[in-house]
C-alpha cells in the first residue's frame, strides 16, 4: 500500500490515498479544521481545534496546568464525544507521542461493536484528534499506519500545561479587585482633599 504525506497546519500525517479533502468550518462558535478521506466505508480524519474558547486574559485559562488536570481534560473530551456520538461504551488508555501525553479511545454502539477509534493530543492550546470511523477488522494495517504517521514536530514547542489552577485564578482576580479598590479609594480621598481646599 502506498502512503502520501500531508502537511496540515504544521501537522504531518500520512493517508493511504492522494484523494484527501480539507474542511475548515465553525461549529457553535468553534473553528474546526480537518483533513479526511474515505477508504470503502471507512473514514480517516485528522482534526485541529482550539482547546478552549479565546480568552482576553490567559491568567484565567481553564486548560490543564498539571498531569491530573490534563487527565481530567481528556476525560471531558472523551465523555463529550461519547455523548454526542451516542456511544454506549468507551474504552480509553493513556498513550505517548514522544514526550506528549495523549489518550486513545474506542467507542462502541449498543451491540458492542466498535465504530470509532481516536488518538487525542492537547498541544500548544490546540486539541489534535486523529480518528478512524467504521474501520473493518481487515483494515487494521491502515489504522496503525495512519495513527503512527502523526508527526507534531513542526508545531514548535510542544506544551501541554498552559492553564492556571483555580487557586491561581482566584488569587489573580482578587489581586485585580484589590488594585481597583485601592485606586478607587485613592481617587475618593484625592477628590475629598481637593474639595476641602476650596
Steps between C-alpha positions, in 0.01 A plus 500: 500500500630844409479785755495875431620762748289809560597814689201636687554813713855382580373149576636228277299184442481227237187387320475181290368702204567829322128580508483694826259785573527798732210645694544826688180595678355660812267294718327677791764773492797259497727484196564142392749419228535145371643280229308184413464221251291189455623149430198284417251570782772620737599861565840625617508848654753729663351805676648805667285724715560751778522334840284776648320808378716810463560686823599862539715408800715185493518514882138375504561198274331173598749291306704236685777621730621159625468128426176457699325788323626367163336162568180680606509700175528182291223336706276795413583484130438123489171532692386773260576286195327202662184699568488681165557178303248299709767244588391255766850418621851639467838346572785742558867482581787742536746509209820687423628679193857586586466686829135591439228330700187417303204265514382221274125443515283235335123560478242220489136488390211328684597164343854519637653573158771765479417774253775754568852517639689822573836619626475843666784737590484838670787707358566875523136591579370283213328165513618265226286193438586222255202270442380207295129422459338174393832325466472135402716244679695427182596870478699498827821565304347822362407622850844426640676665205277806530534537880875430500572757228389798713791744532468816710866609488421809287267647764798652683513468876261225601331623818216320676481693828402853399209563737481632854367329812168613651690635803726705273199633309325601822816669627542678168142630504536602868821687417329685214202590722735616775689720255175655373381550858824677594474725195136576585583581863793715389276694260238541773751654742656715227161645406411547867830681566458724195144591605616595853758743355231695316 
